[in-house]
Structure formats: structure tokens, C-alpha cells
Amino acid sequence: MAPKPRQLVTLREAAEILAVSVKTVRRYIASGDLEAVRLGRRTIRVRVDSLDELIDAHPVNTWRDRAS
């Protein structure tokens, strides 16, 4: 069975998926919340499954629990 190819998106595409700015995506990468790869000197791509993990890690109901 052949391995599933990794799916990567640009910083702009990741920002659109998360509905945040590209700068915020860069902050997520720097903090380790998003996994990204550097392809060449200036090209950075974000792993799609890392985006899913970030989204799943912050369900709406948990924010209510933090306020109490």
C-alpha cells in the first residue's frame, strides 16, 4: 500500500482556512502550534493535518470553562 501524500498549503491558504491573518499563522508556527516545512530559502508550507489539529484543540465549549 502506497503512503498517502502529504498535503501542504501556503501561509495565505492556512490563514484563510483559520480566518486569521498571515502574521497570526506565522505566530502559530513560531509557537509550535502549527507544523510547517521550509521548501527552499523563502517557501514555507503548512501541513493540512496540523491545521485540523489546531482547530480540534480549541472547541468553543472550552473557552467558557476557562472564564470561571
C-alpha positions, 0 to 999 in steps of 0.5 A: 500500500502506497503512503498517502501524500502529504498535503501542504498549503501556503501561509495565505491558504492556512490563514484563510482556512483559520480566518486569521491573518498571515502574521497570526499563522506565522505566530502559530508556527513560531509557537509550535502550534502549527507544523510547517516545512521550509521548501527552499530559502523563502517557501514555507508550507503548512501541513493540512493535518496540523491545521485540523489539529489546531482547530480540534484543540480549541472547541468553543465549549472550552473557552467558557470553562476557562472564564470561571 
